[in-house]
Amino acid sequence: MAQFVPQREYMVVSNDIDIGSFGAGPCTIMILYNDTSRLVSHLDATTELENFKIQVQKYLLDKDPSDINILFTDSGDPNNFILR
């Protein structure tokens, strides 16, 4: 089963579920992950910063920060660099 994360949205899934997003030319896909789960977010210039902080804090709430990895997309678009 695969899950799709729309633009300006967030999703937490277990590691046994495929997840992705599309159209991240100037946008950035950020993934926080550990051995059991992932928070995937499709960020752009209109992403609400407070909601973003809340989603990240909720994901990290019961996790050891030293076990968390992070990935950002790099599409080659100059605006993508600004977002990252």
C-alpha positions, 0 to 999 in steps of 0.5 A: 500500500502506498500513501501520497502527501499533497502539497502543504500537508504532512503524514506519519506512516510506519516504515512498512508503508511506501510514501511519496509526493509529487511536484516538488520542483521549487518545493521541498520534501522533508522526511524525518524518520527512525527505525519504525516511522516517518514524518513526510511533509511537502513544504512550499513558500506558503507552508504555515510555519506554526503548523509545521512546528506543531507537526514536527513536535508531535512526531518527536514527542515520544522519540529519542532525538538522537535516533531521528534522521532527516532528508530534504529533496534537492530538485535543482530549482533555486527556490528549492535551495531557499526553502531547504 
